[in-house]
Amino acid sequence: MTRCSRRAVIRGAALMPLTATAEDQGQRRAERYFPTHGTYDHRTLSYDLSLTYEPAAGVLRGRAHIRAVANRPLRQVELDLARLTVHDARVDGAAVRPGRRRNKLVLPVRYPLAAGTPFTMEITYGGRPGPVRTPFGEIGWDRTGDANDGTLVAAQPLGAPSWFPCNDRPDDKAEYIFRVTVPRGHQALANGTLVERRCTGATECWTYHHAGPMAPYLAALYTGRFTHNTWEARDSSTGRRVTGRDAYPARLSPQARHDLGRQPTMFAAFTRWFGPYPFETYGAVVVDADLDQPVENQTASVFGRNHIDGERTWETLVAHELVHQWYGNSVSLRDWRDIWLNEGFATYGEWLWSESLGEDSADSIARATWHTLAQRGTDLRITEPGPDRIFDDQVYDRGACTLHALRLTMGDDRFFAMLRGWHHAHRGRSADTAAFVAHASRPMPNVLEPLLHSWLYDPRLPPLPRPEPGNAQS
């Protein structure tokens, strides 16, 4: 996501071990920024979501088939689900009586599950979904279009339970299948690859598969009427071709084709800097609504109609959300306190894109940003911003300046090799700041560890290193 107001709706470390002790579970819960979301009691393998949406009534009917593994002995299973009513629930095929505790769905287990045991859950549910109230405003499912006949999902960070039962942690990543039925003439767009479109009478069923793995907050569903543009990009690091597919309201076609038209060039540049594109497809979805900010839903970033003007005014946001596919989506957070690893990287990607176009260099942008930070004053450690300030501008800007300080100190060859290595080492997994410091410092630990400590852990703003010849060119 790009910038400070996180209300993206339409109004206005290491991998977790397979098992953990009760003490470990309690410690992790206490450490997390949003401990009421998600659980470490189990890890999710896959979500298979069958959904029917009736736009006239705003009603969603769903069935979620979830495969998971117990991390510790379990007598009940917790999932996150807001607003919607559960009609039936089964664990390993056996009917159970679901309980509710605020936005928690609690499923008793007929026979205790031992740690390491795989199990399944099937939940049938429905109602009128809507955004979830969070410290950042209302986030999640919302309606689009002048007639409210379309939908969008912009769930970062806590909105996923607005439309499906899930283990709402950023480091619980899984495979997804979406089977979405809408009225004929409407479309359904979701993460991953469209594998089937079937018309039956007055309805159409759209089926998508995304091997992921993907965190729940990055799962997306858009319904409505869209025009599409398909494009192809070359992965500079592997030579493979990646097919992209953008979608937008028909009346915005000329402007959207222009504003999104340089994505293939971005792909070529980003794969050169960051390494292989981590997923099977990509696309930008422009919804018929004004959004405060775009959101980097995995393989299907969402933009508002207000981000399209036919003049590429918002192209840095297009670059920002694409960078997130590597840093934030493929390499995910262990906890939201480490969000600078998402937003600092994506912001620095904006600067690299500007530099590659022959516009402002990353160095000139970094120095202007540094002066702005110095004038305003810095009052937080970006590795510990606090749960209410994870989207503070300092997290974005100082995070990007941190990477530029590394680049100036390491030189381009080592710096970009380090970025590619970071993604390669953690692709499809979750990591934290300590893991990044260990990785980035490896070439020159006596120099880079103190540099990173001053930028990441000290509220006082350190000076940017002076550029050496050849060190600030990509």
BELKA-V640204 format. One record per pair of residues at least 24 apart in sequence whose ideal C-beta (glycine too) atoms are under 10 Angstrom apart, sorted by the first residue. I is the first residue (numbers start at 1). GAP is how many residues later the second one is. Records with the same first field share a line. If there is no record, write none. Layout:
I=GAP  GAP
//
This chain:
1=135  153  155  156  291  292  293  294  295  296  300  316  319  320  323  327  338  341  342  345  390  395
2=290  291  292  293  294  305  312  314  315  316  317  318  319  322  341  344  345  348  389  394
3=289  290  291  314  317  340  344  388  390  393
4=288  289  385  387  388  389  390  391  392
5=131  132  287  288  386
6=128  129  130  131  133  148  150  151  152  286  287  289  384  385
7=124  127  129  130  131  132  147  284  285  286  384
8=123  128  129  130  131  132  134  144  145  146  147  148  151  283  284  285  286  287  294  296
9=121  122  123  128  129  130  131  132  133  134  143  144  145  150  280  281  282  283
10=121  128  132  133  134  135  138  140  142  144  277  278  279  280  281  282  294  295
11=120  126  127  131  278  279  281
12=125  278  280
13=158  319  320  321  322  325  328  413  416  417  418  419  420  421  422  423
14=157  320  412  415  416  417  418  420  421
15=28  156  158  319  411  413  414  415  416
16=24  27  55  153  155  156  318  413  414
17=26  54
18=25  51  52  53  97  98
19=24  50  51  52  53  54  95  96  97
20=51  52  95
21=50  51  94
22=50  51
24=47  48
25=46  47
28=141  143  306  307
31=303  304  306
32=137  138  139  302  303  304  305  355
33=102  124  137  302  303  304  305  306  351  352  353  354  355  357
34=100  101  123  124  134  135  136  301  302  353  356
35=300  352
36=44  65  66  67  68  122  132
37=43  66  67  95  97  120  121  123  124  129  130  131  132  133  179  180  299
38=40  41  42  120  122  123  128  129  130  131  132  133  134  177  178
39=32  35  38  39  40  41  65  128  129  130  133
40=31  32  127  129  131  132
41=27  29  30  31  32  33  35  36  37  72  74  126
42=24  26  27  28  29  30  32  35  36  37  71  73  75  76  77  79  125  130
43=25  26  27  28  124  126  128  129  130  131
44=24  25  35  77  122  123  125  128  129  130  131  169  171  172
45=24  73  74  75  128  129  130  168
46=74  128  129  130  131  165  166  167
47=74  117  118  119  120  127  128  129  130  131  163  165  167  169  172
48=72  74  127  128  129  130  131  161
49=114  115  116  117  127  128  129  130  131  141  159  170  172
50=74  127  128  129  130  131  155  157
51=75  112  113  127  128  129  130  131  137  139  154  155  170  172
52=74  127  128  129  130  131  151  153
53=76  97  98  110  127  128  129  130  133  135  168  170
54=74  127  128  129  149
55=88  89  90  92  93  94  95  96  127  128  131  168  169
56=91  92  93  127
57=71
58=69  70  71  72  83  85  90  91  93
59=67  68  69  70
60=24  65  66  67  68  69  81  91  102  103  104  120  161  163
61=26  63  64  65  66  120
62=24  25  61  62  63  64  65  67  101  102  103  117  118
63=24  25  59  60  61  62  63  101  116
64=25  57  58  59  60  61  100  101  102
65=25  55  56  57  58  112
66=25  53  54  55  56  57  98  99  100  101  108
67=51  52  53  54  107  108
68=45  49  50  51  52  53  99  104  106
69=44  46  47  48  49  50
70=39  42  43  44  45  46  47  48  49
71=42  44  45  46
72=41  42  43  44
73=36  39  40  41  42  43  44
74=33  34  35  38  39  40  41  43  45
75=33  34  35  36  37  38
76=30  31  32  33  36  37
77=28  29  30  31  32  36  42  44  90
78=26  27  28  29  87  89
79=24  25  26  27  28  42  44  82  85  86  87  88  89
80=24  25  52  78  80  81  82  84  85  86  87  88  89  136
81=24  42  44  79  80  81  82  83  84  85  87
82=47  48  49  50  51  58  59  76  77  78  79  80  81  83  86
83=42  44  45  46  47  48  49  57  58  78  79  80
84=39  41  42  43  44  45  46  57  77  78  79  80  81
85=39  40  41  42  43
86=37  38  39  40  41  79
87=36  37  38  39  40
88=34  35  36  37
89=32  33  34  35  36  76
90=30  31  32  33  34
91=28  29  30  31  32
92=25  26  27  28  29  30
93=26  27  29
95=27
96=25
98=25  27  67
103=29  30  55  58  59  65
104=57  61
105=56  60  61
107=58
121=44
123=41  42
125=38  39  40
129=24  32  33  34  35
130=32  33
131=24  28  31  32
132=26  27  28  29  30  31  36
133=25  26
134=24  25
135=252  253  254  255  256
136=251  252  254  255
137=155
138=24
139=78  156
140=77
141=80
142=145  147  149
143=80  81  144  145  146
144=78  79  80  105  143  144  145  146  147  160  161
145=78  79  80  104  142  143  144
146=142  143
147=77  141
148=76  141
149=33  34  37  74  75  76  139
150=32  36  37  72  73  74  75  76  99  137  138  139
151=31  35  37  70  71  72  73  136  138
152=37  68  69  70  71  72  133  135  136  137  139  143  145  150  152
153=37  38  64  65  66  67  68  69  70  134  142  144  147  149
154=63  66  68  133  135  137  138  139  140  141  142  143  147  148  150
155=60  61  62  63  64  65  140  142
156=59  61  62  137  139  140  141  168  172  180  183  186  234  235
157=58  60  176  179  182  230  233  234
158=58  59  178
159=57  58  60  136
160=55  56  57  58  59  60
161=55  56
163=56  57  58
164=52  55  57
165=51
166=49  50  51  53
167=48  49
168=47  48  49
169=46  47  48  163  164  165  166  167  261
170=45  46  47  48  158  162  163  164  165  166  168  169  172  260
171=44  161  162  163  164  167  258  259  260  261
172=41  42  43  44  160  258
173=39  40  41  42  43  45  125  156  157  159  255  256  257
174=36  37  38  39  40  41  42  45
175=34  35  36  37  38  39
176=32  33  34  35  36  37  38  40  42  43  44  122
177=30  31  32  33  34
178=28  29  30  31  32  41  42  43
179=26  27  28  29  30
180=24  25  26  27  28  41  42  43
181=24  25  26
182=24  41  42
183=40
185=40
186=37  38  39  40
187=35  36  37  38  39  40  41  60
188=33  34  35  36  38
189=31  32  33  34  35  37  39  56  58  94  96  98  108  111  113
190=29  30  31  32  33  107  109  110
191=27  28  29  30  88  90  92  106  107  108  109  138
192=27  28  87  88  89  106  107  108
193=50  52  86  87  88  106
194=51  87
208=73  91  92
209=71
210=69  70  71  88  89  90
211=68  69  217
212=66  67  86  87  117  118  216
213=85  116  117  119  214  215  216  217
214=65  83  84  85  115  116  118  214
215=83  113  114  117  118  215
217=78  80  81  115  119
218=77  78  79  80  81  82  83  106  107  110  111  114
219=78  79  81
220=65  75  76  77  78  79  80  81  82
221=76  79
222=25  63  64  65  66  75  78  80
223=64
224=25  61  63  64  65
225=24  25  63
226=24  59  60  61  62
227=24  25  26  29  30  59
228=25  55  57
229=24  27  28  31  32  54  55
230=53
231=26  29  30  32  33  36  51  52
232=32  35
233=30  31  32  33  34  35  37  38  44  49
234=30  31  33  34  37
235=32  33  35  36  37  40  41  42
236=31  32  33  34  35  36  37  38  39  40  41
237=31  33  34  35  36  37  38  39  40  183
238=33  37  38  39
239=32
240=31  36  37
241=26
242=25  29  34  35  37  38  39  40
243=37  38  39  40
244=37  38  39  40  55  78
245=36  37  38  39  40  54  55
246=36  37  38  39  40  54  55  57
247=36  37  38  39  40  53  55
248=36  37  38  39  40  55  57  60
249=37  38  39  40  56  59
250=38
251=37  54
252=34  36  53  56  57  58
253=33  55
254=54  56
255=31  50  53  54  55  56  57
256=28  30  47  49  51  52  53  54
257=51  53
258=50  51  52  53  54  57
259=25  27  44  48  49  50  51  52  53  54  55  56  58  59
260=24  26  43  47  48  52  55  58
261=51  54  57
262=50  53  56  57  91  95
263=52  55  56  59
265=88  91  92
266=49  52  53  56  57  83  86  87  90
267=55  58
268=88
269=50  53  80  83  84  86  87  88  205
270=49  52  53  55  56  79  82  83  86
271=55  149
272=84  144  148  202
273=50  53  75  76  79  80  83  139  142  143  146  147  201
274=49  51  52  53  56  71  75  78  142  145  146  148  149  150
275=51  55  141  142  144  145  146  147  148  149  152
276=50  54  144  147  148  151
277=45  48  49  53
278=47  48  51  52  53  145  146  149  150
279=46  47  50  51  149
282=39  40  43
284=24  33  34  37  38
293=24  27  28  98
294=24  26  27  30
295=26  29
296=24  25  26  27  28  29  31  32  33  46  47  50
297=24  27  28  32
298=26  27  30  31  32  34
299=26  30
301=24  28
315=35  38  39  42
316=31  33  34  35  37  38
317=29  33
318=32  35
319=27  28  30  31  32  33  34  35  37  38
320=25  26  27  28  29  30  33  76
321=25  28
322=24  27  31
323=24  25  26  27  29  30
324=25
326=93  94  96  97  101
327=92  95  96  99
329=99
330=93  96  97  98  99
331=91  92  93  94  95  96  97  98  99  100  104  105
332=94  96  97  98  99
333=57  97  98  99  100
334=95  96  97  98  99  100  101
335=52  55  95  97  98
336=49  51  54  55
337=44  45  46  47  48  49  50  53  95  96
338=44  45  46  47  52  92  93  94  95  96  97  98
339=43  44  46  50  51  52  53  56  57  60
340=41  42  43  45  50  52  54  55  56  58  59  60  62  63  93  96  115  116
341=41  42  54  58  81  85  90  91  92  94  95
342=48  53  54  57
343=39  47  48  49  50  52  53  54  56  57
344=38  51  52  53  54  55  56  57  58  59  60  111  112
345=51  54  55  57  58  74  77  78  91
346=50  53  54
347=46  48  49  50  51  52  53  54  56
348=48  49  51  52  53  54  55  56  58  59  71
349=51  54  70
350=46  50
351=49  50  52  53  123
352=48  51  52  55  64  67  122
353=121
355=117  118  119
356=118
361=106  111  112  113
362=38  41  42  45  46  105  110  111  112
363=41  44  45  101  103  104  108  109  110
364=108
365=32  35  36  39
366=31  34  35  36  37  38  39  41  42  98  101  106
367=34  37  97  100
369=24  27  28  29  31  32  35  95
370=27  28  31  34  35  91  92  93  94
371=93
372=25
373=24  25  28  88
374=87  89
376=85
377=82  83  84
378=80  81  82  83  84
379=80  81
380=79
381=74  75  76  77  78  79
382=51  73  74  75  76  77
383=49  50  51  53  54  69  70  72  73  74
384=49  72  73  75
394=65  67
398=57  58  61  63  64
399=56  57
401=54  60  61  63
402=34  38  49  50  52  53  54  60  62
403=37  52
404=51  60  61  63  68
405=43  46  47  49  50  57  58  59  60
406=34  35  42  45  46  49  59
407=58  60  64  65  67
408=43  56  57  58  59  60  63  64
409=34  35  38  39  42  43  56  59  62
410=30  33  34  37  38  41  61
411=32  57  59  60  61
412=58  59  60  61  62
413=57  58
414=26  28  29  30  34  57
415=25  28  56  59
416=58
417=26
418=24  25  30
433=24
//
